[in-house]
Amino acid sequence: MSKDQAELLKGIYPILILKLLNGNSPMYGYQIEKNVRILSDDQFSITQGSLYPILHKLEEKGLIKSFHKEVNNRTRKYYKITTKGRKNYDLRNTEVRSIFDSLLSFLNRESVAPDL
Amino acid sequence: MLTKNQINQVQKALSRRGVNYEPLLEELTDHICEQIEDHIAEGYTFQEALDSCVSAHVVHSNQRMYTQLNPITMLKSYFKLGLRSLYRNKFVTVLKLSGLVLGTSVFLALLLHIYHEISYDQFHVNKDTIFRIVTERPTEHGDVSRTAFSGAPWGPALVKEIPEVLNTVRFMRYRLPVSIRSEAGQQFMEDGLIWADSSFFSLFSFDLIKGNPQKVLSRPDQVVLTQSTAQRYFGSEDPIGQQIIYEDDVVLTVTGIMKDFPTNSHIQADLVGSFSSLGRSFWFNIIDNWGIRYYYTYLRLQPEASPVLVQSKIQDILDTRIPENNISVTLQALTHIRMGGNRNDELTPNVDKTSVTMEFIIGLLIMVMSIINYVNLTSASALKRTKEVGMIKVMGSNRGLIFVRFISESFVISLTTHFLSLTVIYLVWPYLNTFLDTSLILPPIEQISLFLFSSIVILTVLSGTYTALRMSDMKIIPSLKGDIYRGQPKKLLSVRRVLLMVQFIACIGLITSSFIISDQMDLFFKRDTGFEKENVLAIQLSNTSEAYGLLADLKNKLNGIEGVDAVALSSHHLGGDQLYTSSYYTSSDSINMGRLHIDYEFLNVFGIELLAGRDFSLLNGSDTSNFIINEQAASLFGFEPLSEAIDRNLSYFAQNEEGRYLKQGKVVGVVNDFNFQSLHHDIEPMVMDIQPPRNHFLSIKLGKSEYQSTLSKVGKAWSKVFPEESLNYFFIEDSFTNQYKTEARTQLIVKLFGMVSLLIASFGLLGLTYFDTMMRIKEIGVRKILGSSSLQILRLFIREYLLLIIIGFGLVIPFIIWLMNDWLQSFAYRIDISVVNIIVPLLLMVGFVIVSTSYTILKAARTNPAQTLRNE
């Protein structure tokens, strides 16, 4: 992924995470990172440096909730989506889609001279 | 699945890379563990997987941080922060610095002195191939007499007979000061005149300023002056070609001027006369004698020659030439002379290798004490700064940066300490030189710079590492809450306590040693030496022959002075002089003994007690050939009881200007043993007789009153009889005390160091108590509320320190007793170590701890608990 791509995608990571948690049972960090990568055919990859700050921020906003569990001799932190999170996801989903539609239609225009 | 150990490794790897925020650390550990498990499933080993996962992801952030930082700006800011934090904690900074500066100054001063000692004779270009011949000979009582002397004819003969010997130089220095008169008639008494071979300037690397090195000493009656002597004699005139008169007899011509001898040379002189003058102008008949050892011989060997082989060749030659003398020779390397053990007749006094080592150990001990002090104080004061560290960590700092931050503070301290210590040394430099009675040679500037640089670094590392490591290791949340010790068991021997105990041990050790050394010195000064040394004035007589005719006149004049009790002549003075020795015959057996020439008043002046027989008497004409012996001599001759000795025949070979002759006579008296030499030596057997030409000292017993006026009358009488000669007098008691100069200096040094260590320990203790009290201020408050009195609280706090003192005491005392007993063995007369010497330092330490801690603790204990507990 190029630097520009990464920069472009930064804003959409939260929605990817919310999407994953919305459809599934609780997930932990590594699982989220791995799923994003697999489901996007390696197009999207969230580094730990981005992933955890986003998770913590989402939790702070009350969109997701965490709990701890002892697994394989270590403490694992799971995240699950809250009702507020679900609503927020739907909202963002619509927003992103409309932004992308507008973006696409803009980019697909043949003439870029304004209709004056 | 990873084991617990592997999970720990992951966690540590993360911490090392700066992940310190605990909630994140926990999550990331799980994250990396999962990744590693995946890698392992793909066939990686754990270590490979760990390396790839941790470095692939986590490091990026830190690497970026490090590369983005400007290291110089960072260090500058740390340096500034270091200074600021030192300025903020002024009380602690002063305590820390005082201890360190004191310790470092003492250590640096000692190192400079040790350097001076080690640098002795190192400046000679040929130092590695120059050796001195020294000799040993077994004595009658089973000892070995070791002397620096050798015979005059040896050197030239060895150059001829042993091919490995390239060159030789001989010296002679008369045991007493000699008279030198300038042409203008001014008289100087010189004890720094040596007579040396013409090879002197080619063998040694002394700087000749004027004159040809090959020629200045090549002919009889030539003399080279040192710069300061030339200045003294001739002022601004050119000295070359000028003449001086030796002992009012021999005229010497000045042929050269040399730089003053470096203070780190074991050869010291003010004038160097040509050796070829001996035997020609004076000192007849004895210069060719192989058996008389009164000279110093230095040999320069071929670079590849084996000194051991040459030594055995010299031994063979001596065994052939003088088999009856039973002398064994040793070749002593030039650079080993200064610390080459205590030989008799050294040109300049030697130092003991052990005492130099001791000096280093003491210096190191004091340095270690002051570092311990610093570490203790810093680690204690750092406890007040846990919040600061927590804060810095939260802001994104990692272990490495925290470490650098604390080490920078140590660096600032170390730099300041060195700067202040050098200032202290600069200020005390003149006093140091006076105290050590020398002018210390400084190492070359490159060496000093290199040493200071490494010393600053070492001090920084030693003093800062412990605290820096501890602080950088601290967990964020407890450090922010300020309870990093909560839940930890209280250890009896924490690092800080162990360090404190080491200080106590060093303190007790130094104080106990100084007590014991003081006692031994007191023994010297107070012990009955068998003769009365109080109020005895000794005058050294010049060697000129006409003086002897005038001595009777002088004695008469002196006896007439009110306040002069008695006047005596003798060949040696008591205290600091070394006796002649001769072989004495009773029948056919001969025994080697000390020889002293006295007159009729000698026993009277010094209050020496007669145990049998009588004193010499003017009324008895034959007494000029009779003898008085001491108890030791009587017992060696086998005269028991002592009265057996009286009227026994005794003889020895004496020497006068015509040569050797047998002096025969009877023993007329036996005196008690008295310490002719210092108390380092046992009393030796001694025989006394009358030989007026050998009298070099006039001793005057003064009455107890009107000291000053008697002295001036003595001066007047002297100048009437010897108007040309200056009066050189000294008090026997002073000269006796002077023999213990080294010991007196050792005593002073040990006392001084005892005090310094006590002072350093007091700084440390003061600081520690201060912190301890601050940390436990609430505990004190609670205790007060529950009814404790201030004294009870004081007792509680002090108990801990006292326990440390007692443990330290138990550890160090056996070692000190062993060490001191070993040291005492070097004295013929020694004290037994008394219990007082051991108990008093202990009590002193206890008292000192109570005094230095009480103020702070009592102050805290008297504070109103309502104030200290207000925030709970």
Interface residues (C-beta under 8 A of the other chain):
Chain A: Y28 G29 Y30 Q31 E33 T47 Q48 G49 Y52 V71 N72 N73 R74 T75 R76 K77
Chain B: M1 L2 T3 K4 I7 L24 E26 E27 L28 T29 D30 H31 C33 E34 Q35 H57 V58 H60 S61
